[in-house]
Amino acid sequence: MARPQPLTDAELSTALAELPGWSADGGRLARTYRLPGHRHAAAFVVHVAAIQDELDHHAELTLGYRTLAVSVVTHSAGDRITELDARLARRIEDAAPAHGASDDA
């Protein structure tokens, strides 16, 4: 299997345009979600874990009382952002509304 390639600046800009609330902080795709309560945030973590296992690509997740911070990068691409990261971010973004996630983190 070929190693994933880092996104070009143009590809990263396109990916970020499709991922509201996400940024390329410190060379990683990142976003913090605000949830209605701790149980909502914890349930969102479990949902994200299932998505990660399905894609075989894993983010760093930080659970707060009413927040979930997500940070993702591809280690096998030299800790750079790849399409794997953008794909995972899109799937997380698609799952967020079911947990009551809002944009105001």
TITITOR-440590 format. One record per residue: residue number from 0; x negated, y, z negated of N, C-alpha, C in turn; residue in one letter. Coordinates in steps of 0.1 Angstrom, whole numbers. Each point is the difference from the previous one (the first is absolute). Layout:
num: NUM	n_px: X	n_py: Y	n_pz: Z	ca_px: X	ca_py: Y	ca_pz: Z	c_px: X	c_py: Y	c_pz: Z	residu: a
...
// end
This chain:
num: 0	n_px: -8	n_py: -12	n_pz: 0	ca_px: 8	ca_py: 12	ca_pz: 0	c_px: -9	c_py: 12	c_pz: 0	residu: m
num: 1	n_px: 3	n_py: 10	n_pz: 9	ca_px: -8	ca_py: 12	ca_pz: 1	c_px: 2	c_py: 9	c_pz: -12	residu: a
num: 2	n_px: -10	n_py: 7	n_pz: -4	ca_px: 1	ca_py: 9	ca_pz: -11	c_px: 9	c_py: 12	c_pz: 4	residu: r
num: 3	n_px: 8	n_py: 5	n_pz: -9	ca_px: 8	ca_py: 11	ca_pz: 3	c_px: -9	c_py: 13	c_pz: 2	residu: p
num: 4	n_px: 4	n_py: 8	n_pz: 9	ca_px: -8	ca_py: 12	ca_pz: 4	c_px: 7	c_py: 12	c_pz: -7	residu: q
num: 5	n_px: -9	n_py: 9	n_pz: -5	ca_px: 6	ca_py: 13	ca_pz: -6	c_px: 8	c_py: 7	c_pz: 10	residu: p
num: 6	n_px: 10	n_py: 7	n_pz: -4	ca_px: 8	ca_py: 9	ca_pz: 8	c_px: -8	c_py: 12	c_pz: 4	residu: l
num: 7	n_px: 2	n_py: 4	n_pz: 13	ca_px: -6	ca_py: 13	ca_pz: 4	c_px: 7	c_py: 11	c_pz: -7	residu: t
num: 8	n_px: -5	n_py: 12	n_pz: 1	ca_px: 6	ca_py: 12	ca_pz: -6	c_px: 14	c_py: 2	c_pz: 6	residu: d
num: 9	n_px: 1	n_py: -2	n_pz: 13	ca_px: 13	ca_py: 1	ca_pz: 7	c_px: 10	c_py: -10	c_pz: -5	residu: a
num: 10	n_px: -5	n_py: -13	n_pz: -1	ca_px: 9	ca_py: -11	ca_pz: -4	c_px: 5	c_py: 3	c_pz: -15	residu: e
num: 11	n_px: -10	n_py: 5	n_pz: -8	ca_px: 4	ca_py: 2	ca_pz: -14	c_px: 10	c_py: 12	c_pz: -1	residu: l
num: 12	n_px: -1	n_py: 10	n_pz: 8	ca_px: 9	ca_py: 11	ca_pz: 1	c_px: 14	c_py: -5	c_pz: 4	residu: s
num: 13	n_px: 0	n_py: -9	n_pz: 10	ca_px: 13	ca_py: -5	ca_pz: 4	c_px: 6	c_py: -9	c_pz: -11	residu: t
num: 14	n_px: -8	n_py: -8	n_pz: -7	ca_px: 5	ca_py: -8	ca_pz: -10	c_px: 6	c_py: 8	c_pz: -12	residu: a
num: 15	n_px: -7	n_py: 11	n_pz: -4	ca_px: 5	ca_py: 8	ca_pz: -10	c_px: 12	c_py: 8	c_pz: 3	residu: l
num: 16	n_px: 2	n_py: 3	n_pz: 13	ca_px: 12	ca_py: 7	ca_pz: 5	c_px: 12	c_py: -9	c_pz: -2	residu: a
num: 17	n_px: -2	n_py: -13	n_pz: 0	ca_px: 11	ca_py: -10	ca_pz: -1	c_px: 2	c_py: -4	c_pz: -15	residu: e
num: 18	n_px: -8	n_py: 5	n_pz: -9	ca_px: 0	ca_py: -4	ca_pz: -14	c_px: 1	c_py: 12	c_pz: -9	residu: l
num: 19	n_px: 13	n_py: 5	n_pz: -1	ca_px: 2	ca_py: 12	ca_pz: -8	c_px: -4	c_py: -2	c_pz: -15	residu: p
num: 20	n_px: -8	n_py: 10	n_pz: -5	ca_px: -4	ca_py: -1	ca_pz: -14	c_px: -13	c_py: -7	c_pz: -2	residu: g
num: 21	n_px: -5	n_py: -7	n_pz: 11	ca_px: -13	ca_py: -7	ca_pz: -1	c_px: -11	c_py: 10	c_pz: 4	residu: w
num: 22	n_px: -12	n_py: -2	n_pz: -5	ca_px: -12	ca_py: 8	ca_pz: 4	c_px: -12	c_py: -10	c_pz: 1	residu: s
num: 23	n_px: -11	n_py: 6	n_pz: 6	ca_px: -12	ca_py: -8	ca_pz: 1	c_px: -10	c_py: 6	c_pz: -11	residu: a
num: 24	n_px: 4	n_py: -2	n_pz: -12	ca_px: -9	ca_py: 5	ca_pz: -11	c_px: -12	c_py: -9	c_pz: -2	residu: d
num: 25	n_px: -12	n_py: 6	n_pz: 0	ca_px: -12	ca_py: -7	ca_pz: -3	c_px: -2	c_py: -12	c_pz: 9	residu: g
num: 26	n_px: 4	n_py: 1	n_pz: 13	ca_px: -2	ca_py: -11	ca_pz: 9	c_px: 10	c_py: -12	c_pz: -2	residu: g
num: 27	n_px: 11	n_py: 3	n_pz: -7	ca_px: 9	ca_py: -11	ca_pz: -3	c_px: 14	c_py: 6	c_pz: 4	residu: r
num: 28	n_px: 9	n_py: -9	n_pz: 4	ca_px: 14	ca_py: 5	ca_pz: 1	c_px: 6	c_py: -1	c_pz: -14	residu: l
num: 29	n_px: 7	n_py: 11	n_pz: -4	ca_px: 5	ca_py: 1	ca_pz: -14	c_px: 13	c_py: 7	c_pz: 0	residu: a
num: 30	n_px: 8	n_py: -4	n_pz: -10	ca_px: 13	ca_py: 6	ca_pz: -3	c_px: 4	c_py: -3	c_pz: -14	residu: r
num: 31	n_px: 7	n_py: 9	n_pz: -6	ca_px: 6	ca_py: -2	ca_pz: -13	c_px: 15	c_py: 2	c_pz: 1	residu: t
num: 32	n_px: 7	n_py: -10	n_pz: -4	ca_px: 15	ca_py: 0	ca_pz: 0	c_px: 5	c_py: 3	c_pz: -14	residu: y
num: 33	n_px: 11	n_py: 8	n_pz: 0	ca_px: 7	ca_py: 2	ca_pz: -13	c_px: 13	c_py: -9	c_pz: 1	residu: r
num: 34	n_px: 2	n_py: -7	n_pz: -11	ca_px: 11	ca_py: -9	ca_pz: -1	c_px: 10	c_py: 4	c_pz: -11	residu: l
num: 35	n_px: 13	n_py: -4	n_pz: 0	ca_px: 9	ca_py: 4	ca_pz: -10	c_px: -3	c_py: -5	c_pz: -14	residu: p
num: 36	n_px: -8	n_py: -10	n_pz: -2	ca_px: -3	ca_py: -5	ca_pz: -13	c_px: -11	c_py: -10	c_pz: 1	residu: g
num: 37	n_px: -5	n_py: -5	n_pz: -12	ca_px: -11	ca_py: -9	ca_pz: 0	c_px: 4	c_py: -14	c_pz: 6	residu: h
num: 38	n_px: 12	n_py: -5	n_pz: -2	ca_px: 4	ca_py: -12	ca_pz: 6	c_px: 0	c_py: 1	c_pz: 15	residu: r
num: 39	n_px: 4	n_py: 11	n_pz: 5	ca_px: 0	ca_py: 2	ca_pz: 15	c_px: -14	c_py: -1	c_pz: 5	residu: h
num: 40	n_px: -9	n_py: 7	n_pz: -7	ca_px: -14	ca_py: 0	ca_pz: 4	c_px: -6	c_py: -14	c_pz: 0	residu: a
num: 41	n_px: 3	n_py: -7	n_pz: -11	ca_px: -5	ca_py: -14	ca_pz: -2	c_px: 5	c_py: -9	c_pz: 11	residu: a
num: 42	n_px: 13	n_py: 2	n_pz: 3	ca_px: 6	ca_py: -9	ca_pz: 11	c_px: -6	c_py: 4	c_pz: 13	residu: a
num: 43	n_px: -3	n_py: 12	n_pz: 3	ca_px: -7	ca_py: 4	ca_pz: 12	c_px: -14	c_py: -6	c_pz: 1	residu: f
num: 44	n_px: -7	n_py: -1	n_pz: -11	ca_px: -13	ca_py: -7	ca_pz: 0	c_px: 1	c_py: -14	c_pz: 5	residu: v
num: 45	n_px: 11	n_py: -7	n_pz: -6	ca_px: 2	ca_py: -14	ca_pz: 4	c_px: 3	c_py: -1	c_pz: 15	residu: v
num: 46	n_px: 8	n_py: 9	n_pz: 5	ca_px: 3	ca_py: 0	ca_pz: 14	c_px: -12	c_py: 3	c_pz: 9	residu: h
num: 47	n_px: -8	n_py: 9	n_pz: -4	ca_px: -13	ca_py: 3	ca_pz: 7	c_px: -9	c_py: -12	c_pz: 0	residu: v
num: 48	n_px: -1	n_py: -7	n_pz: -12	ca_px: -8	ca_py: -12	ca_pz: -1	c_px: 4	c_py: -10	c_pz: 10	residu: a
num: 49	n_px: 13	n_py: -2	n_pz: 2	ca_px: 5	ca_py: -10	ca_pz: 10	c_px: -4	c_py: 4	c_pz: 14	residu: a
num: 50	n_px: 1	n_py: 13	n_pz: 3	ca_px: -3	ca_py: 5	ca_pz: 14	c_px: -15	c_py: -2	c_pz: 2	residu: i
num: 51	n_px: -8	n_py: 3	n_pz: -10	ca_px: -15	ca_py: -2	ca_pz: 1	c_px: -3	c_py: -14	c_pz: 3	residu: q
num: 52	n_px: 6	n_py: -9	n_pz: -8	ca_px: -3	ca_py: -14	ca_pz: 3	c_px: 4	c_py: -5	c_pz: 14	residu: d
num: 53	n_px: 11	n_py: 5	n_pz: 4	ca_px: 5	ca_py: -3	ca_pz: 14	c_px: -10	c_py: 5	c_pz: 10	residu: e
num: 54	n_px: -5	n_py: 12	n_pz: -1	ca_px: -10	ca_py: 6	ca_pz: 9	c_px: -14	c_py: -5	c_pz: -2	residu: l
num: 55	n_px: -3	n_py: -6	n_pz: -12	ca_px: -13	ca_py: -4	ca_pz: -4	c_px: -9	c_py: 12	c_pz: 0	residu: d
num: 56	n_px: 5	n_py: 11	n_pz: -5	ca_px: -8	ca_py: 13	ca_pz: -1	c_px: 5	c_py: 7	c_pz: -13	residu: h
num: 57	n_px: -9	n_py: 4	n_pz: -9	ca_px: 4	ca_py: 4	ca_pz: -13	c_px: -4	c_py: 14	c_pz: -3	residu: h
num: 58	n_px: 8	n_py: 8	n_pz: -6	ca_px: -3	ca_py: 13	ca_pz: -5	c_px: -3	c_py: 0	c_pz: -15	residu: a
num: 59	n_px: -5	n_py: 12	n_pz: -4	ca_px: -1	ca_py: 2	ca_pz: -15	c_px: 13	c_py: 7	c_pz: -4	residu: e
num: 60	n_px: 6	n_py: -6	n_pz: -10	ca_px: 13	ca_py: 6	ca_pz: -5	c_px: -2	c_py: 4	c_pz: -14	residu: l
num: 61	n_px: 5	n_py: 12	n_pz: -3	ca_px: -1	ca_py: 5	ca_pz: -14	c_px: 14	c_py: 4	c_pz: -5	residu: t
num: 62	n_px: 5	n_py: -8	n_pz: -9	ca_px: 14	ca_py: 1	ca_pz: -5	c_px: 0	c_py: 10	c_pz: -12	residu: l
num: 63	n_px: 8	n_py: 10	n_pz: 1	ca_px: 3	ca_py: 10	ca_pz: -10	c_px: 14	c_py: -2	c_pz: -6	residu: g
num: 64	n_px: 3	n_py: 8	n_pz: -9	ca_px: 14	ca_py: -1	ca_pz: -6	c_px: 11	c_py: 1	c_pz: 10	residu: y
num: 65	n_px: -1	n_py: 10	n_pz: 9	ca_px: 10	ca_py: 2	ca_pz: 11	c_px: -7	c_py: 2	c_pz: 13	residu: r
num: 66	n_px: -12	n_py: -5	n_pz: 2	ca_px: -8	ca_py: 2	ca_pz: 12	c_px: -7	c_py: -13	c_pz: 4	residu: t
num: 67	n_px: -3	n_py: 0	n_pz: 13	ca_px: -8	ca_py: -10	ca_pz: 6	c_px: -10	c_py: 6	c_pz: 9	residu: l
num: 68	n_px: -13	n_py: 0	n_pz: -3	ca_px: -10	ca_py: 5	ca_pz: 9	c_px: -6	c_py: -11	c_pz: 9	residu: a
num: 69	n_px: -1	n_py: 2	n_pz: 13	ca_px: -5	ca_py: -10	ca_pz: 9	c_px: -12	c_py: 5	c_pz: 7	residu: v
num: 70	n_px: -10	n_py: -8	n_pz: 1	ca_px: -13	ca_py: 4	ca_pz: 7	c_px: -5	c_py: -12	c_pz: 8	residu: s
num: 71	n_px: -2	n_py: 2	n_pz: 12	ca_px: -4	ca_py: -12	ca_pz: 9	c_px: -11	c_py: 4	c_pz: 9	residu: v
num: 72	n_px: -10	n_py: -10	n_pz: 2	ca_px: -11	ca_py: 2	ca_pz: 9	c_px: -4	c_py: -14	c_pz: 4	residu: v
num: 73	n_px: -7	n_py: -2	n_pz: 11	ca_px: -4	ca_py: -13	ca_pz: 5	c_px: -15	c_py: -2	c_pz: -4	residu: t
num: 74	n_px: -3	n_py: -8	n_pz: -9	ca_px: -14	ca_py: -2	ca_pz: -5	c_px: -8	c_py: -6	c_pz: 11	residu: h
num: 75	n_px: 5	n_py: -10	n_pz: 8	ca_px: -7	ca_py: -6	ca_pz: 11	c_px: -4	c_py: 9	c_pz: 11	residu: s
num: 76	n_px: 6	n_py: 12	n_pz: 0	ca_px: -3	ca_py: 10	ca_pz: 11	c_px: -9	c_py: 11	c_pz: -6	residu: a
num: 77	n_px: -7	n_py: -3	n_pz: -11	ca_px: -9	ca_py: 9	ca_pz: -6	c_px: 7	c_py: 11	c_pz: -8	residu: g
num: 78	n_px: 11	n_py: -5	n_pz: -7	ca_px: 8	ca_py: 9	ca_pz: -8	c_px: 6	c_py: 12	c_pz: 8	residu: d
num: 79	n_px: 5	n_py: -4	n_pz: 11	ca_px: 6	ca_py: 10	ca_pz: 9	c_px: 14	c_py: -3	c_pz: 2	residu: r
num: 80	n_px: 8	n_py: 9	n_pz: 5	ca_px: 14	ca_py: -1	ca_pz: 3	c_px: 2	c_py: -7	c_pz: 14	residu: i
num: 81	n_px: 7	n_py: -11	n_pz: 0	ca_px: 3	ca_py: -7	ca_pz: 12	c_px: 15	c_py: -1	c_pz: 3	residu: t
num: 82	n_px: 4	n_py: -7	n_pz: 11	ca_px: 14	ca_py: -2	ca_pz: 3	c_px: 6	c_py: -9	c_pz: -11	residu: e
num: 83	n_px: -8	n_py: -9	n_pz: -6	ca_px: 5	ca_py: -8	ca_pz: -11	c_px: 6	c_py: 9	c_pz: -11	residu: l
num: 84	n_px: -7	n_py: 10	n_pz: -4	ca_px: 4	ca_py: 9	ca_pz: -10	c_px: 13	c_py: 8	c_pz: 4	residu: d
num: 85	n_px: 0	n_py: 5	n_pz: 12	ca_px: 12	ca_py: 7	ca_pz: 5	c_px: 12	c_py: -9	c_pz: 0	residu: a
num: 86	n_px: -2	n_py: -13	n_pz: 5	ca_px: 11	ca_py: -9	ca_pz: 0	c_px: 5	c_py: -3	c_pz: -14	residu: r
num: 87	n_px: -8	n_py: -2	n_pz: -10	ca_px: 4	ca_py: -2	ca_pz: -14	c_px: 7	c_py: 12	c_pz: -5	residu: l
num: 88	n_px: -5	n_py: 12	n_pz: 3	ca_px: 6	ca_py: 12	ca_pz: -5	c_px: 14	c_py: 2	c_pz: 6	residu: a
num: 89	n_px: 2	n_py: -3	n_pz: 13	ca_px: 13	ca_py: 0	ca_pz: 6	c_px: 10	c_py: -9	c_pz: -6	residu: r
num: 90	n_px: -5	n_py: -12	n_pz: -3	ca_px: 9	ca_py: -10	ca_pz: -7	c_px: 4	c_py: 5	c_pz: -14	residu: r
num: 91	n_px: -10	n_py: 5	n_pz: -7	ca_px: 3	ca_py: 6	ca_pz: -13	c_px: 10	c_py: 11	c_pz: 1	residu: i
num: 92	n_px: -2	n_py: 9	n_pz: 9	ca_px: 9	ca_py: 11	ca_pz: 2	c_px: 14	c_py: -4	c_pz: 4	residu: e
num: 93	n_px: 1	n_py: -11	n_pz: 8	ca_px: 14	ca_py: -5	ca_pz: 3	c_px: 7	c_py: -6	c_pz: -12	residu: d
num: 94	n_px: -8	n_py: -6	n_pz: -10	ca_px: 6	ca_py: -6	ca_pz: -12	c_px: 3	c_py: 10	c_pz: -10	residu: a
num: 95	n_px: -6	n_py: 12	n_pz: 0	ca_px: 2	ca_py: 10	ca_pz: -11	c_px: 14	c_py: 4	c_pz: -3	residu: a
num: 96	n_px: 8	n_py: 3	n_pz: 10	ca_px: 14	ca_py: 5	ca_pz: -3	c_px: 8	c_py: -10	c_pz: -8	residu: p
num: 97	n_px: -2	n_py: -13	n_pz: 2	ca_px: 8	ca_py: -10	ca_pz: -8	c_px: -3	c_py: 1	c_pz: -15	residu: a
num: 98	n_px: -11	n_py: 6	n_pz: -3	ca_px: -4	ca_py: 1	ca_pz: -14	c_px: 3	c_py: 14	c_pz: -6	residu: h
num: 99	n_px: 6	n_py: 9	n_pz: 8	ca_px: 3	ca_py: 14	ca_pz: -4	c_px: -11	c_py: 9	c_pz: 0	residu: g
num: 100	n_px: -11	n_py: -4	n_pz: 8	ca_px: -12	ca_py: 9	ca_pz: 0	c_px: 3	c_py: 13	c_pz: 7	residu: a
num: 101	n_px: -6	n_py: 11	n_pz: -6	ca_px: 2	ca_py: 13	ca_pz: 6	c_px: -14	c_py: 6	c_pz: 4	residu: s
num: 102	n_px: 1	n_py: 11	n_pz: 8	ca_px: -12	ca_py: 6	ca_pz: 5	c_px: -7	c_py: 9	c_pz: -10	residu: d
num: 103	n_px: 7	n_py: 4	n_pz: -11	ca_px: -6	ca_py: 9	ca_pz: -9	c_px: -7	c_py: -7	c_pz: -12	residu: d
num: 104	n_px: -12	n_py: -4	n_pz: 3	ca_px: -8	ca_py: -8	ca_pz: -10	c_px: -6	c_py: 9	c_pz: -10	residu: a
// end
